[in-house]
Amino acid sequence: MLPVPFILLFFGYAEKYLRKYKIFDRFFNRLFEKTRKRANEKIKRYETIGLLVFVAIPLPFTGAWTGALISYLFGLKFWKSVMVIFSGVIIAGFIVTVVCITGKTVWLLF
């Protein structure tokens, strides 16, 4: 969770630096245009809760780092993103803890 603010800042600085070069500028223009065009009204409407649910699901590639990338691509505000991702990580930790404790308890019953 600690690296999320730095990741979000890094994406901004990296994009700004790479946009100095024509090929990267075209790449970022296409990337952001395509991403935001594909995002229909439901995604735009539920972007905060969607990001929270995405980060809170304890599966591979659905954690804080990917959440930070999604947040940057959709242009969410910095502190809002940090708080949503932090909350998602806490929820994911809670889910994993409950599953582990339940699994251990069930194992001991048999």
Buried (B, 14 or more C-beta within 10 A) or exposed (E): BEEBBEBBEEBEEEBEEEBEEEEBEEEBEEEBEEBEEEBEEEEEEEBBEBBBBBBBEBEEEBBBBBBBEBBBBBEBEEEEBBEBBBBBBEBBEEEEEEEEEEEEEEEEEE
